[in-house]
């Protein structure tokens, strides 16, 4: 009887937990919009190239712009040296 009660309690507790969602930051964009859906529930949209661009999207919403901590800055290309023949 005790095992049955514990099993029922375990099933009820597992049913009450919210599913975990992975927070992903797109490393291609330097600015993210953090959008609030409730007091502690929020998500990120990382698709902005500047803070003003993000702020325009955040205007009038429960949202704020944040710097993307996982932004992968583009690697500058090295200039290719061409050899010139001197006569």
LOVEXDO-248201 format. One record per atom (N, C-alpha, C): residue number from 1; x, z, y. Coordinates in nm, 3 decimals. Layout:
BEGIN
<pt><k>NUM</k><x>X</x><z>Z</z><y>Y</y></pt>
...
//
This chain:
BEGIN
<pt><k>1</k><x>0.083</x><z>0.000</z><y>-0.119</y></pt>
<pt><k>1</k><x>0.000</x><z>0.000</z><y>0.000</y></pt>
<pt><k>1</k><x>0.088</x><z>0.000</z><y>0.126</y></pt>
<pt><k>2</k><x>0.194</x><z>0.079</z><y>0.121</y></pt>
<pt><k>2</k><x>0.283</x><z>0.088</z><y>0.237</y></pt>
<pt><k>2</k><x>0.354</x><z>-0.046</z><y>0.260</y></pt>
<pt><k>3</k><x>0.394</x><z>-0.113</z><y>0.152</y></pt>
<pt><k>3</k><x>0.462</x><z>-0.242</z><y>0.164</y></pt>
<pt><k>3</k><x>0.368</x><z>-0.347</z><y>0.222</y></pt>
<pt><k>4</k><x>0.242</x><z>-0.344</z><y>0.180</y></pt>
<pt><k>4</k><x>0.144</x><z>-0.437</z><y>0.233</y></pt>
<pt><k>4</k><x>0.123</x><z>-0.415</z><y>0.382</y></pt>
<pt><k>5</k><x>0.114</x><z>-0.292</z><y>0.425</y></pt>
<pt><k>5</k><x>0.096</x><z>-0.260</z><y>0.566</y></pt>
<pt><k>5</k><x>0.217</x><z>-0.306</z><y>0.648</y></pt>
<pt><k>6</k><x>0.336</x><z>-0.286</z><y>0.596</y></pt>
<pt><k>6</k><x>0.458</x><z>-0.330</z><y>0.666</y></pt>
<pt><k>6</k><x>0.464</x><z>-0.483</z><y>0.673</y></pt>
<pt><k>7</k><x>0.422</x><z>-0.550</z><y>0.567</y></pt>
<pt><k>7</k><x>0.422</x><z>-0.696</z><y>0.566</y></pt>
<pt><k>7</k><x>0.324</x><z>-0.751</z><y>0.670</y></pt>
<pt><k>8</k><x>0.206</x><z>-0.691</z><y>0.678</y></pt>
<pt><k>8</k><x>0.107</x><z>-0.733</z><y>0.777</y></pt>
<pt><k>8</k><x>0.159</x><z>-0.708</z><y>0.918</y></pt>
<pt><k>9</k><x>0.219</x><z>-0.593</z><y>0.939</y></pt>
<pt><k>9</k><x>0.276</x><z>-0.560</z><y>1.069</y></pt>
<pt><k>9</k><x>0.386</x><z>-0.660</z><y>1.108</y></pt>
<pt><k>10</k><x>0.470</x><z>-0.697</z><y>1.013</y></pt>
<pt><k>10</k><x>0.577</x><z>-0.793</z><y>1.040</y></pt>
<pt><k>10</k><x>0.521</x><z>-0.930</z><y>1.077</y></pt>
<pt><k>11</k><x>0.417</x><z>-0.975</z><y>1.007</y></pt>
<pt><k>11</k><x>0.355</x><z>-1.103</z><y>1.037</y></pt>
<pt><k>11</k><x>0.292</x><z>-1.101</z><y>1.175</y></pt>
<pt><k>12</k><x>0.225</x><z>-0.993</z><y>1.210</y></pt>
<pt><k>12</k><x>0.162</x><z>-0.982</z><y>1.342</y></pt>
<pt><k>12</k><x>0.268</x><z>-0.983</z><y>1.452</y></pt>
<pt><k>13</k><x>0.378</x><z>-0.912</z><y>1.432</y></pt>
<pt><k>13</k><x>0.485</x><z>-0.906</z><y>1.532</y></pt>
<pt><k>13</k><x>0.550</x><z>-1.043</z><y>1.550</y></pt>
<pt><k>14</k><x>0.570</x><z>-1.116</z><y>1.443</y></pt>
<pt><k>14</k><x>0.628</x><z>-1.250</z><y>1.453</y></pt>
<pt><k>14</k><x>0.533</x><z>-1.346</z><y>1.522</y></pt>
<pt><k>15</k><x>0.405</x><z>-1.327</z><y>1.503</y></pt>
<pt><k>15</k><x>0.306</x><z>-1.412</z><y>1.566</y></pt>
<pt><k>15</k><x>0.296</x><z>-1.389</z><y>1.716</y></pt>
<pt><k>16</k><x>0.334</x><z>-1.272</z><y>1.763</y></pt>
<pt><k>16</k><x>0.325</x><z>-1.238</z><y>1.905</y></pt>
<pt><k>16</k><x>0.445</x><z>-1.286</z><y>1.986</y></pt>
<pt><k>17</k><x>0.553</x><z>-1.318</z><y>1.921</y></pt>
<pt><k>17</k><x>0.673</x><z>-1.360</z><y>1.995</y></pt>
<pt><k>17</k><x>0.656</x><z>-1.503</z><y>2.043</y></pt>
<pt><k>18</k><x>0.710</x><z>-1.531</z><y>2.160</y></pt>
<pt><k>18</k><x>0.705</x><z>-1.666</z><y>2.216</y></pt>
<pt><k>18</k><x>0.816</x><z>-1.751</z><y>2.155</y></pt>
<pt><k>19</k><x>0.792</x><z>-1.878</z><y>2.138</y></pt>
<pt><k>19</k><x>0.898</x><z>-1.964</z><y>2.084</y></pt>
<pt><k>19</k><x>1.012</x><z>-1.978</z><y>2.184</y></pt>
<pt><k>20</k><x>1.131</x><z>-1.981</z><y>2.134</y></pt>
<pt><k>20</k><x>1.248</x><z>-1.994</z><y>2.221</y></pt>
<pt><k>20</k><x>1.263</x><z>-2.139</z><y>2.265</y></pt>
<pt><k>21</k><x>1.294</x><z>-2.155</z><y>2.393</y></pt>
<pt><k>21</k><x>1.317</x><z>-2.289</z><y>2.447</y></pt>
<pt><k>21</k><x>1.461</x><z>-2.297</z><y>2.495</y></pt>
<pt><k>22</k><x>1.526</x><z>-2.404</z><y>2.463</y></pt>
<pt><k>22</k><x>1.664</x><z>-2.422</z><y>2.505</y></pt>
<pt><k>22</k><x>1.667</x><z>-2.468</z><y>2.650</y></pt>
<pt><k>23</k><x>1.747</x><z>-2.401</z><y>2.730</y></pt>
<pt><k>23</k><x>1.767</x><z>-2.443</z><y>2.868</y></pt>
<pt><k>23</k><x>1.884</x><z>-2.540</z><y>2.869</y></pt>
<pt><k>24</k><x>1.858</x><z>-2.658</z><y>2.916</y></pt>
<pt><k>24</k><x>1.966</x><z>-2.755</z><y>2.921</y></pt>
<pt><k>24</k><x>1.989</x><z>-2.799</z><y>3.065</y></pt>
<pt><k>25</k><x>2.111</x><z>-2.816</z><y>3.097</y></pt>
<pt><k>25</k><x>2.151</x><z>-2.868</z><y>3.227</y></pt>
<pt><k>25</k><x>2.210</x><z>-3.005</z><y>3.203</y></pt>
<pt><k>26</k><x>2.163</x><z>-3.104</z><y>3.277</y></pt>
<pt><k>26</k><x>2.219</x><z>-3.238</z><y>3.263</y></pt>
<pt><k>26</k><x>2.353</x><z>-3.242</z><y>3.335</y></pt>
<pt><k>27</k><x>2.462</x><z>-3.264</z><y>3.265</y></pt>
<pt><k>27</k><x>2.594</x><z>-3.262</z><y>3.328</y></pt>
<pt><k>27</k><x>2.620</x><z>-3.381</z><y>3.419</y></pt>
<pt><k>28</k><x>2.525</x><z>-3.474</z><y>3.429</y></pt>
<pt><k>28</k><x>2.544</x><z>-3.592</z><y>3.514</y></pt>
<pt><k>28</k><x>2.501</x><z>-3.570</z><y>3.659</y></pt>
<pt><k>29</k><x>2.433</x><z>-3.459</z><y>3.687</y></pt>
<pt><k>29</k><x>2.383</x><z>-3.433</z><y>3.822</y></pt>
<pt><k>29</k><x>2.433</x><z>-3.298</z><y>3.872</y></pt>
<pt><k>30</k><x>2.478</x><z>-3.292</z><y>3.998</y></pt>
<pt><k>30</k><x>2.536</x><z>-3.167</z><y>4.050</y></pt>
<pt><k>30</k><x>2.434</x><z>-3.064</z><y>4.097</y></pt>
<pt><k>31</k><x>2.307</x><z>-3.102</z><y>4.114</y></pt>
<pt><k>31</k><x>2.207</x><z>-3.009</z><y>4.168</y></pt>
<pt><k>31</k><x>2.086</x><z>-3.005</z><y>4.076</y></pt>
<pt><k>32</k><x>2.034</x><z>-2.884</z><y>4.054</y></pt>
<pt><k>32</k><x>1.915</x><z>-2.864</z><y>3.971</y></pt>
<pt><k>32</k><x>1.804</x><z>-2.798</z><y>4.052</y></pt>
<pt><k>33</k><x>1.682</x><z>-2.828</z><y>4.016</y></pt>
<pt><k>33</k><x>1.565</x><z>-2.765</z><y>4.074</y></pt>
<pt><k>33</k><x>1.513</x><z>-2.664</z><y>3.974</y></pt>
<pt><k>34</k><x>1.510</x><z>-2.537</z><y>4.015</y></pt>
<pt><k>34</k><x>1.458</x><z>-2.431</z><y>3.928</y></pt>
<pt><k>34</k><x>1.312</x><z>-2.411</z><y>3.965</y></pt>
<pt><k>35</k><x>1.223</x><z>-2.441</z><y>3.871</y></pt>
<pt><k>35</k><x>1.079</x><z>-2.437</z><y>3.896</y></pt>
<pt><k>35</k><x>1.018</x><z>-2.317</z><y>3.824</y></pt>
<pt><k>36</k><x>0.946</x><z>-2.235</z><y>3.901</y></pt>
<pt><k>36</k><x>0.884</x><z>-2.114</z><y>3.847</y></pt>
<pt><k>36</k><x>0.741</x><z>-2.144</z><y>3.803</y></pt>
<pt><k>37</k><x>0.708</x><z>-2.100</z><y>3.682</y></pt>
<pt><k>37</k><x>0.573</x><z>-2.117</z><y>3.629</y></pt>
<pt><k>37</k><x>0.499</x><z>-1.984</z><y>3.627</y></pt>
<pt><k>38</k><x>0.567</x><z>-1.877</z><y>3.643</y></pt>
<pt><k>38</k><x>0.509</x><z>-1.743</z><y>3.643</y></pt>
<pt><k>38</k><x>0.612</x><z>-1.647</z><y>3.699</y></pt>
<pt><k>39</k><x>0.589</x><z>-1.519</z><y>3.680</y></pt>
<pt><k>39</k><x>0.681</x><z>-1.420</z><y>3.736</y></pt>
<pt><k>39</k><x>0.820</x><z>-1.429</z><y>3.674</y></pt>
<pt><k>40</k><x>0.829</x><z>-1.454</z><y>3.545</y></pt>
<pt><k>40</k><x>0.959</x><z>-1.460</z><y>3.479</y></pt>
<pt><k>40</k><x>0.979</x><z>-1.588</z><y>3.399</y></pt>
<pt><k>41</k><x>0.886</x><z>-1.681</z><y>3.408</y></pt>
<pt><k>41</k><x>0.894</x><z>-1.805</z><y>3.332</y></pt>
<pt><k>41</k><x>0.934</x><z>-1.919</z><y>3.425</y></pt>
<pt><k>42</k><x>1.043</x><z>-1.987</z><y>3.393</y></pt>
<pt><k>42</k><x>1.090</x><z>-2.097</z><y>3.476</y></pt>
<pt><k>42</k><x>1.165</x><z>-2.198</z><y>3.391</y></pt>
<pt><k>43</k><x>1.188</x><z>-2.315</z><y>3.450</y></pt>
<pt><k>43</k><x>1.267</x><z>-2.418</z><y>3.383</y></pt>
<pt><k>43</k><x>1.346</x><z>-2.495</z><y>3.489</y></pt>
<pt><k>44</k><x>1.440</x><z>-2.577</z><y>3.444</y></pt>
<pt><k>44</k><x>1.527</x><z>-2.651</z><y>3.534</y></pt>
<pt><k>44</k><x>1.506</x><z>-2.801</z><y>3.519</y></pt>
<pt><k>45</k><x>1.511</x><z>-2.870</z><y>3.632</y></pt>
<pt><k>45</k><x>1.514</x><z>-3.016</z><y>3.635</y></pt>
<pt><k>45</k><x>1.645</x><z>-3.054</z><y>3.702</y></pt>
<pt><k>46</k><x>1.739</x><z>-3.103</z><y>3.626</y></pt>
<pt><k>46</k><x>1.869</x><z>-3.142</z><y>3.681</y></pt>
<pt><k>46</k><x>1.873</x><z>-3.293</z><y>3.695</y></pt>
<pt><k>47</k><x>1.829</x><z>-3.341</z><y>3.810</y></pt>
<pt><k>47</k><x>1.831</x><z>-3.485</z><y>3.836</y></pt>
<pt><k>47</k><x>1.849</x><z>-3.518</z><y>3.983</y></pt>
<pt><k>48</k><x>1.921</x><z>-3.431</z><y>4.053</y></pt>
<pt><k>48</k><x>1.940</x><z>-3.450</z><y>4.196</y></pt>
<pt><k>48</k><x>2.089</x><z>-3.463</z><y>4.228</y></pt>
<pt><k>49</k><x>2.118</x><z>-3.550</z><y>4.325</y></pt>
<pt><k>49</k><x>2.257</x><z>-3.574</z><y>4.362</y></pt>
<pt><k>49</k><x>2.300</x><z>-3.495</z><y>4.484</y></pt>
<pt><k>50</k><x>2.204</x><z>-3.432</z><y>4.555</y></pt>
<pt><k>50</k><x>2.239</x><z>-3.352</z><y>4.672</y></pt>
<pt><k>50</k><x>2.137</x><z>-3.242</z><y>4.693</y></pt>
<pt><k>51</k><x>2.178</x><z>-3.139</z><y>4.767</y></pt>
<pt><k>51</k><x>2.086</x><z>-3.028</z><y>4.797</y></pt>
<pt><k>51</k><x>1.968</x><z>-3.077</z><y>4.882</y></pt>
<pt><k>52</k><x>1.988</x><z>-3.158</z><y>4.988</y></pt>
<pt><k>52</k><x>1.871</x><z>-3.204</z><y>5.065</y></pt>
<pt><k>52</k><x>1.771</x><z>-3.285</z><y>4.981</y></pt>
<pt><k>53</k><x>1.821</x><z>-3.365</z><y>4.889</y></pt>
<pt><k>53</k><x>1.732</x><z>-3.441</z><y>4.801</y></pt>
<pt><k>53</k><x>1.649</x><z>-3.345</z><y>4.716</y></pt>
<pt><k>54</k><x>1.712</x><z>-3.242</z><y>4.664</y></pt>
<pt><k>54</k><x>1.643</x><z>-3.142</z><y>4.583</y></pt>
<pt><k>54</k><x>1.543</x><z>-3.063</z><y>4.667</y></pt>
<pt><k>55</k><x>1.582</x><z>-3.025</z><y>4.788</y></pt>
<pt><k>55</k><x>1.494</x><z>-2.947</z><y>4.875</y></pt>
<pt><k>55</k><x>1.368</x><z>-3.024</z><y>4.911</y></pt>
<pt><k>56</k><x>1.379</x><z>-3.155</z><y>4.923</y></pt>
<pt><k>56</k><x>1.260</x><z>-3.236</z><y>4.951</y></pt>
<pt><k>56</k><x>1.161</x><z>-3.227</z><y>4.835</y></pt>
<pt><k>57</k><x>1.213</x><z>-3.223</z><y>4.714</y></pt>
<pt><k>57</k><x>1.127</x><z>-3.211</z><y>4.597</y></pt>
<pt><k>57</k><x>1.071</x><z>-3.069</z><y>4.581</y></pt>
<pt><k>58</k><x>1.148</x><z>-2.970</z><y>4.624</y></pt>
<pt><k>58</k><x>1.107</x><z>-2.830</z><y>4.610</y></pt>
<pt><k>58</k><x>1.006</x><z>-2.788</z><y>4.717</y></pt>
<pt><k>59</k><x>0.995</x><z>-2.864</z><y>4.824</y></pt>
<pt><k>59</k><x>0.909</x><z>-2.828</z><y>4.936</y></pt>
<pt><k>59</k><x>0.764</x><z>-2.808</z><y>4.892</y></pt>
<pt><k>60</k><x>0.709</x><z>-2.692</z><y>4.925</y></pt>
<pt><k>60</k><x>0.570</x><z>-2.661</z><y>4.893</y></pt>
<pt><k>60</k><x>0.546</x><z>-2.617</z><y>4.751</y></pt>
<pt><k>61</k><x>0.652</x><z>-2.598</z><y>4.675</y></pt>
<pt><k>61</k><x>0.639</x><z>-2.557</z><y>4.534</y></pt>
<pt><k>61</k><x>0.707</x><z>-2.422</z><y>4.515</y></pt>
<pt><k>62</k><x>0.676</x><z>-2.357</z><y>4.407</y></pt>
<pt><k>62</k><x>0.745</x><z>-2.233</z><y>4.369</y></pt>
<pt><k>62</k><x>0.874</x><z>-2.275</z><y>4.298</y></pt>
<pt><k>63</k><x>0.973</x><z>-2.314</z><y>4.379</y></pt>
<pt><k>63</k><x>1.096</x><z>-2.369</z><y>4.323</y></pt>
<pt><k>63</k><x>1.211</x><z>-2.346</z><y>4.420</y></pt>
<pt><k>64</k><x>1.332</x><z>-2.355</z><y>4.367</y></pt>
<pt><k>64</k><x>1.452</x><z>-2.347</z><y>4.450</y></pt>
<pt><k>64</k><x>1.560</x><z>-2.435</z><y>4.392</y></pt>
<pt><k>65</k><x>1.651</x><z>-2.477</z><y>4.478</y></pt>
<pt><k>65</k><x>1.761</x><z>-2.564</z><y>4.437</y></pt>
<pt><k>65</k><x>1.883</x><z>-2.479</z><y>4.404</y></pt>
<pt><k>66</k><x>1.949</x><z>-2.513</z><y>4.295</y></pt>
<pt><k>66</k><x>2.070</x><z>-2.442</z><y>4.252</y></pt>
<pt><k>66</k><x>2.177</x><z>-2.542</z><y>4.214</y></pt>
<pt><k>67</k><x>2.301</x><z>-2.501</z><y>4.228</y></pt>
<pt><k>67</k><x>2.413</x><z>-2.585</z><y>4.188</y></pt>
<pt><k>67</k><x>2.423</x><z>-2.582</z><y>4.036</y></pt>
<pt><k>68</k><x>2.440</x><z>-2.698</z><y>3.976</y></pt>
<pt><k>68</k><x>2.450</x><z>-2.711</z><y>3.831</y></pt>
<pt><k>68</k><x>2.585</x><z>-2.657</z><y>3.785</y></pt>
<pt><k>69</k><x>2.586</x><z>-2.546</z><y>3.709</y></pt>
<pt><k>69</k><x>2.714</x><z>-2.489</z><y>3.665</y></pt>
<pt><k>69</k><x>2.785</x><z>-2.574</z><y>3.559</y></pt>
<pt><k>70</k><x>2.714</x><z>-2.670</z><y>3.501</y></pt>
<pt><k>70</k><x>2.772</x><z>-2.753</z><y>3.396</y></pt>
<pt><k>70</k><x>2.796</x><z>-2.897</z><y>3.441</y></pt>
<pt><k>71</k><x>2.798</x><z>-2.919</z><y>3.571</y></pt>
<pt><k>71</k><x>2.818</x><z>-3.054</z><y>3.624</y></pt>
<pt><k>71</k><x>2.957</x><z>-3.102</z><y>3.586</y></pt>
<pt><k>72</k><x>2.962</x><z>-3.218</z><y>3.523</y></pt>
<pt><k>72</k><x>3.090</x><z>-3.278</z><y>3.484</y></pt>
<pt><k>72</k><x>3.130</x><z>-3.377</z><y>3.593</y></pt>
<pt><k>73</k><x>3.219</x><z>-3.335</z><y>3.678</y></pt>
<pt><k>73</k><x>3.261</x><z>-3.420</z><y>3.788</y></pt>
<pt><k>73</k><x>3.324</x><z>-3.547</z><y>3.734</y></pt>
<pt><k>74</k><x>3.294</x><z>-3.660</z><y>3.799</y></pt>
<pt><k>74</k><x>3.353</x><z>-3.785</z><y>3.750</y></pt>
<pt><k>74</k><x>3.505</x><z>-3.782</z><y>3.766</y></pt>
<pt><k>75</k><x>3.572</x><z>-3.833</z><y>3.668</y></pt>
<pt><k>75</k><x>3.718</x><z>-3.838</z><y>3.671</y></pt>
<pt><k>75</k><x>3.760</x><z>-3.957</z><y>3.755</y></pt>
<pt><k>76</k><x>3.843</x><z>-3.934</z><y>3.857</y></pt>
<pt><k>76</k><x>3.884</x><z>-4.048</z><y>3.941</y></pt>
<pt><k>76</k><x>3.969</x><z>-4.145</z><y>3.861</y></pt>
<pt><k>77</k><x>3.945</x><z>-4.271</z><y>3.886</y></pt>
<pt><k>77</k><x>4.022</x><z>-4.375</z><y>3.817</y></pt>
<pt><k>77</k><x>4.159</x><z>-4.388</z><y>3.881</y></pt>
<pt><k>78</k><x>4.256</x><z>-4.407</z><y>3.798</y></pt>
<pt><k>78</k><x>4.390</x><z>-4.430</z><y>3.851</y></pt>
<pt><k>78</k><x>4.400</x><z>-4.576</z><y>3.891</y></pt>
<pt><k>79</k><x>4.463</x><z>-4.596</z><y>4.005</y></pt>
<pt><k>79</k><x>4.480</x><z>-4.733</z><y>4.051</y></pt>
<pt><k>79</k><x>4.580</x><z>-4.804</z><y>3.960</y></pt>
<pt><k>80</k><x>4.544</x><z>-4.919</z><y>3.926</y></pt>
<pt><k>80</k><x>4.629</x><z>-4.997</z><y>3.837</y></pt>
<pt><k>80</k><x>4.737</x><z>-5.066</z><y>3.919</y></pt>
<pt><k>81</k><x>4.855</x><z>-5.046</z><y>3.878</y></pt>
<pt><k>81</k><x>4.966</x><z>-5.103</z><y>3.951</y></pt>
<pt><k>81</k><x>4.993</x><z>-5.243</z><y>3.900</y></pt>
<pt><k>82</k><x>4.997</x><z>-5.334</z><y>3.991</y></pt>
<pt><k>82</k><x>5.031</x><z>-5.469</z><y>3.951</y></pt>
<pt><k>82</k><x>5.175</x><z>-5.497</z><y>3.990</y></pt>
<pt><k>83</k><x>5.242</x><z>-5.563</z><y>3.906</y></pt>
<pt><k>83</k><x>5.382</x><z>-5.594</z><y>3.937</y></pt>
<pt><k>83</k><x>5.388</x><z>-5.726</z><y>4.012</y></pt>
<pt><k>84</k><x>5.459</x><z>-5.722</z><y>4.119</y></pt>
<pt><k>84</k><x>5.476</x><z>-5.842</z><y>4.202</y></pt>
<pt><k>84</k><x>5.618</x><z>-5.894</z><y>4.178</y></pt>
<pt><k>85</k><x>5.624</x><z>-6.018</z><y>4.157</y></pt>
<pt><k>85</k><x>5.758</x><z>-6.074</z><y>4.138</y></pt>
<pt><k>85</k><x>5.816</x><z>-6.112</z><y>4.274</y></pt>
<pt><k>86</k><x>5.937</x><z>-6.073</z><y>4.295</y></pt>
<pt><k>86</k><x>6.007</x><z>-6.102</z><y>4.420</y></pt>
<pt><k>86</k><x>6.104</x><z>-6.217</z><y>4.398</y></pt>
<pt><k>87</k><x>6.105</x><z>-6.309</z><y>4.486</y></pt>
<pt><k>87</k><x>6.196</x><z>-6.423</z><y>4.472</y></pt>
<pt><k>87</k><x>6.313</x><z>-6.411</z><y>4.561</y></pt>
//
